[in-house]
Amino acid sequence: MVDFDVALVDWSRAQFALTAIYHWIFVPLTLGLSFIVAFMHTMYYKTGDEEWKNMTKFWMKLFGINFAIGVATGIILEFEFGTNWSNYSWFVGDIFGAPLAIEGILAFFLESTFIAVMFFGWERVSKKFHMLSSWFVAFGSNLSAFWILVANAWMQNPVGMQFNPDTVRNEMANFFDVALSPTAVFKFLHTVSQAYIIGSLFVIAVSAWFILRNRHILFARKSILIASVFGLLSSIFVAFTGDSSASDVAQTQPMKLAAMEALYDGEVNADMYTIGVLNKAEDNDNFTGIRIPGMLSILAFRDANAFVPGVNDLVNGNEEQNILSAEARIEKGKIAIKALADYKEAKKQNKNKLAAEKLLEFEANYEHFGYGYFNNKREIVPNVPLTFYSFHIMVGLGLLFILLFAWLLYASLKQKIIQNKFLLHISVWSILFGYIASELGWVVAEAGRQPWTIQDILPVSVSTSHLNVGSVQTTFFIFLGLFTILLIAEIKIMVTQIKIGPDEKGGSHV
């Protein structure tokens, strides 16, 4: 059994979570605003209407402020893989590093090149090339997100690889299996469409604030119309991609699905929980609220009669459903770890026959390799209440966003948006709930797969660097202060620019 420092693991996790949470405040707004700006820029190119130019410039300015600060937090996040998680980076660097390298060389280069043209190309390049630069920035930003999410999806569902026992590293066997796995595709589509909701809510919130103060009315009405259409389409798409993602989780991360639904005892025709609260019981009487009969089986496996394993099935095993207990997997994992050590020792001593035997023993138990680092079967269970409530609040807010965008679109088309003060006030605050739903989505994705860094292969406890706990604590508080300052600075700059408003020369003030 490998010894590890619990405090070091906890502080390393806390620092990475801190950086990721702050980074994700900036990223979805960048992804969402980029396409809204590109669309407005296209309308200006096609019509020559100065109103569209003013709209493009105003939202482009806010996009640029957010983009600059988001880059700073993103760079720190990637560096932490090398500083705080070097064991993880060593173990899977050949695979995990590839999409991150492509993101830096291709996607980030694309967006950073054309962002200069987008901001400073007015009257300097042709109108068509300038308009196209906005689309290149939008596609570049989303392409960047794709490669990062491919890397994250591989941690959730490690495919397209083979383990090299001589180097003790996982190596890529098929690039396309990694890049185009269902987990990667669903995660990308669900995450970026959720980011489009953030961008739409931001535009709507600012525009509603203008209307409530009787400023830039025509500008605000047009912006709300565009954002409500984009937001409605995105929120509907989020629902579909979320369903596909949940079905993929059922196949690849059954423990996460069980935690998402607080399902302790597996069931055929399993119910889905909607509104309610968890009790303390660790069985299927743990929920008080509204259930939809059979819906979890349908959503997870597209079959009402499908068996959905619960936490207890995955911990204690279920012979009828051919589910191995955690204790059995821990035992097989320890066999794999010892066989690997024996193999390397035999190779060192040139005992080739023994090495071959130990290699076969290791390969026979490799799928349980990560479990060998645990001693207690309960260690494989994530925080069920945290995952459950995060998932259900996220889903609930997602449904409300569909209603909000539909209401805004209806009011805009009927030209009743100005008179509906209640809807405008809701719209101003909607961006806050958009961010809550967005962050909760990552809580489900990351807290739900604990205790794994790489599902079933590498636990978090053995992924950290050999650092002094005090060093990690110190940098945690340094980053906390730095990121908070950056966030306050962004909000202050954003608010200042919003108060200034768009250029009124084109008639945006009515």
Secondary structure, 3 states (H helix, E strand, C coil): CCCCCHHHHHHHHHHHHHHHHHHHHHHHHHHHHHHHHHHHHHHHHHHCCHHHHHHHHHHHHHHHHHHHHHHHHHHHHHHHHHHCCHHHHHHHHHHHHHHHHHHHHHHHHHHHHHHHHHHHCCCCCCHHHHHHHHHHHHHHHHHHHHHHHHHHHHHHCCCCEEEECCCCEEEECCHHHHHCCHHHHHHHHHHHHHHHHHHHHHHHHHHHHHHHCCCCHHHHHHHHHHHHHHHHHHHHHHHHHHHHHHHHHHHHCHHHHHHHCCCCCCEECCCEEEEEEECCCCCCCCEEEEEECCHHHHHHHCCCCCEECCHHHHHHCEHHHCECCHHHHHHHHHHHHHHHHHHHHHHHCCCHHHHHHHHHHHHHHHHHHHHHHCCCHHHHCCCHHHHHHHHHHHHHHHHHHHHHHHHHHHHHHCCCCCCCHHHHHHHHHHHHHHHHHHHHHHHHHHHCCCCEEECCCEEHHHCCCCCCHHHHHHHHHHHHHHHHHHHHHHHHHHHHHHHHCCCCCCCCCC
